[in-house]
Every structure is written in C-alpha cells, then in structure tokens.
Amino acid sequence: MEAGYFPAVLGVLLIALGVLIAANAWRSVPPRIPRRERFSSCRIGAAFGDRRGVLSFIVFGAFFGLAPATFSCVFISALGDRTSTLRGACTLATIMTVVAIGVFWYVLQVQFPLLHWL
C-alpha cells in the first residue's frame, strides 16, 4: 500500500455509495409517475444550489479570504433547500464559518488568509 491507496479506496467506496443512494431514490418514486416525468417536479435552483455555493467559495476565497468564502458558500447552498429561510441560512452560515475558522485556521493552520484586507 502506497500513499494513494487510501484516497483511491475511499473514492471507490463513495462512488458505490452514491450509486446505491441513486438506485434507491429511483426505485422509491411511486410507480404511477412515468419514469420520464420523475425529475420534472424538482426545482432547478435546488439542483444547482451547491454548485453556485462552490463557485462563490472560489470567487470569495480568491478575493476576500476564508471567512467570507465559507459564509457565502454555506449561505448560498442552504438557500437551495425548499424549507430554508433567510434567517436559517444566515444562522447556519455563521455557525459553519466559526467552525471552519476554528478547524482550518487555528487547528490545522491552513495557509489560506482569513481576511485578505487584514
């Protein structure tokens, strides 16, 4: 076993888990709905909320730092949920920003500026 063994095995396990979850979701849709219409009821904003969050992390991380990037990523991704409110998304983003600063900035000492203007 060399250095890349663990990430490779973890990647294969995650792919297998994703396939199992997708197959279970595909089977759990009531049979009265035709297969071609099963995904027509999903919201496009929810489907791409996580991608917008990741893109905001890249942009905010490059120009503003870790804290604003984490806040924007979690806030935008949380708004993709149907049951999410602005207050709930803001609370979640604030808590996750504090956790990310604690874990990545103080404990792991990642070389990513906390705020670019400081």
Secondary structure, DSSP 8 states (H G I E B T S, - for coil): --TTHHHHHHHHHHHHHHHHHHHHHHHHS-TTS-GGGTTTTS-HHHHTHHHHHHHHHHHHHHHT-HHHHHHHHHHHHHTTSTT--HHHHHHHHHHHHHHHIIIIIIIS--SS-S-TT-
